Amino acid sequence: MVQRTIRPCKHWLLLLLCLALCPAGGCKQGAWSLWDAYVAHFIDAQGRVIDHTSGDRTTSEGQAYAMFFALADNDRATFDHLLSWTQANLANNDLGKHLPAWLWGRAKDGKWKTLDPNPAADADVWMAYTLLEAGRLWNVPNDTEIGRRMMAQIAKVEVTNLPGFGPVLMPGPVGWQHGQTWTLNPSYMPVFVFERLGKVDPSGPWQQIAQGVPRLLEGSARHGFAMDWLNYIPSDGFYPSGGITTGNQDSNTPGGSYDAIRVYLWAGMMDSGGTLRAEVLSAIPGMSAYLSAHDAPPERVSDQGFPLPQDGPVGFSAAVLPYLHAFPDLQRASAQQTVRMSKMRDSVTGLYGKDLAYYDQNLALFSTGYLDDRFRFGPSGELTVQWKR
């Protein structure tokens, strides 16, 4: 493994000042410039989020994340367009009855349509959460009702009680259990989302799912690093997996990379007064140790928990910033990632990275929005937003 250490910085005090004043790589100045840039570059007039680096496809994940950011920014018009397009094109005009198809794009016959009708559970829970909070914060009962109906569907078809472990969110309704082996994705289970769902529906599985996340991470992390995909075998535990081919997920090499990076992001955004935050952070210390001596997060960690030498993209730096802020002794590492982000921001578009990748911008929106205090998640997962204070 190639070791890359942080070079001593002659302007360390300046970096700390930058971190204190502009924690997310750009000081907050009223308008959320990154969200405005994202809307201009990735969202069309209908409310479709377009992933330009993947054949201009649209995913339910993209729609769900964008709905959340629109709510966080009090951007009701964009939110309504996103919801309308999602219902019409991914959910047979009714999210209350149909969980959204995960993939929409250009088919081989040249037509634009649903390419895979299977739902993706991470998008489903984020969308349900956002609709519930939109209904509460904007006082729109219809949004609340759709969110509740989505919750009922998720509980029915996407939650499984693992033998010897307890309830978890599966990646989707079908194709993720093979005999006595279950395939899971840790990044699909942000604790604060399930804590909030548990407050809305105390009789549901949500609180148990939230309480199980620290045990899942502790049992599956390798040398303190989160993995992308896991296989669970009763009485034997969790093992890194390459995922499975189901029509909505291609197989990949076991380890931690583009999915697992969100585990650190969700952990860092947990409320400091939450009962599970310390347990989650203690289960994944590998990234904090690595970044205390390296310039950037690794793009990939092996299935044995060894970081590979290639640096991750700019979105990885964004994702780890809230996580690093949870450790008071890692201010230097936080400053390093803040500076890296600043250097990789495009001055023309206001977006991050050379290729302006959709995923990088989403990670950066979560990170900067949180660190700039545009939104926070309370002790029970409730969303608090700057515009409501």
Secondary structure, 3 states (H helix, E strand, C coil): CCCCCCCCCCCHHHHHHHHHHCCCCCCCCCCCHHHHHHHHHHECCCCCECEHHHCCEEEHHHHHHHHHHHHHCCCHHHHHHHHHHHHHHHCCCCCCCCCCCCEEEECCCCCEEEEECCCCHHHHHHHHHHHHHHHHHCCCHHHHHHHHHHHHHHHHHCEEEECCCEEEECCCCCCCEECCEEEECHHHCCHHHHHHHHHHCCCCCHHHHHHHHHHHHHHHCECCECCCEEEEECCCEEEEECCCCCCCCCCCCCCECCCCHHHHHHHHCCCCCCCCHHHHHHHCCHHHHHHCCCCCCECCECCCCCECCCECCHHHHHHHHHHHHCCHHHHHHHHHHHHHHHHCECCCCCCECCCCCHHHHHHHHHHHHHHCCCEEECCCCCEEEHHHC
